Structures are given as C-alpha cells and as structure tokens.
C-alpha cells in the first residue's frame, strides 16, 4: 500500500487546520482522523515493513519567505531542510509505502 497524507504532529499545521474548521472549510471528522506518528507506527507494525518519507517542515514559512526568495529558492531550501534535519514530527506531509510480510 502507498499513501500520501498530511501529518498532524506539527502544532502550526494543527492550528491552521483548526482555524479552517472554525471557518467551515473542514469537518470535525477530518480533524479527528488526521494521521499521526503513532498511527504510522501502528500501520508499520501491522504490515511488517514500511518506508516513510517526511517533507514540508518549513512550508508554514513560505508566505513570509516568498517575499525575499524565488519559488525555486524556496523549493531548494525546503528540500535542504527536509534532508538535513530530522523533521519527522514537524513535517507537513508524508509518503508511506507499506508491505505485508
């Protein structure tokens, strides 16, 4: 199984989703079912093998950074941060590849 989804561990992204919920752009059900690191761990255990990639740790800063950096520079900076640091708990998105063992 391969899945791409938003992660619910970063407080900045959680706050943003909650604000969208208050505006009526998201349902309460969506907020309650957002994947977490612990859910990823449960799926890994259930399937037996998983590869997970996290990305988008600084996406929240793009509106500010876009005033001084080009889109290409933002992309490079984001990719560099994601590769250089352990962004697991601060990631915006993740890709999980699960294999039943």
N, C-alpha and C positions, 0 to 999 in steps of 0.2 A: 504494500500500500504506500502511496506517496500522497502527502498532504502539504498544503501551504496555508498558513493562517497567521493571524495576529496573536501576539503573546500578551498575557495580562499581568505580567510581573512588574513592569515599569510604572511607577506612580504617576509620571507625567502623562503617559498614554492612557492610564486608567481614568485620570481626572478628565482628560479630553473626551473620552467616551461617555463619562457620566454627564458632562455638560451637553453632549449631543442627545443623551437620553432625556435630560430636562427640557430640551428644545423640541422633543418629539421625533427626533431623527433616528433614534434607536429604541428597541424594546427592552424591557426589564429582562426578558428571557435571554436576549443577546448578551447583556452584561453578566448574567449569572453563568452562562455557558462558555465564556472566553477561556481558551486553553491556558494552562499554567505549566511551569516546570514540573510540578508534581504529577500532572496529568501525562506529560510526555514520559516521565519515568514509569508510570503505570503501564502505558502502552508498550514501552520498551520491554518491560518485564513480561507482559502478556504475549508479545510476538516473539521474543527471544533475541532479536537483533534489530538495532536501529542506528541509522546515521542521521544526525540532526545538524543543521546549519542555521545559525542565527545571524540576523543582519538588521541594519537600520537603527543602530543605537543612538545616533545623533539626528535622526530625521526630524525630531521635535524642534531642532535649532535652525532648520532650513529657512523658515521665513525671515529670520534675522540675518543669517549668513548670506542669503541671496542678495542682500543689499550691497555686499562687498565682494562676493565671489561669483564667478560664472557657474552655469549649470554643470559644465564639465568639471570645474574645480571642486564643486560641491560633491559630485559623484566620486571623484578620486579621494577626497577627504573622508567621505563616509566609508568607502571600501577600505581605506587605510586603517581607520579606527576599528572597524569590524574585524580586520585581520590581526591588528597589533595587540588588542586588548581582549580580555575575557568578557564578552558582552552578553553572556547567556541571560542574566537576569535583567538586563536593561534593553534587550533587543525589542524592536518593533514587530518584526515578522520572523517566522521560522519555516524551514522546509524539513519535513521528516520523511525518511524512507525506511519503512518497516518491512521486515522479512520474517515469516513464520519459520521457526526452527523446529 
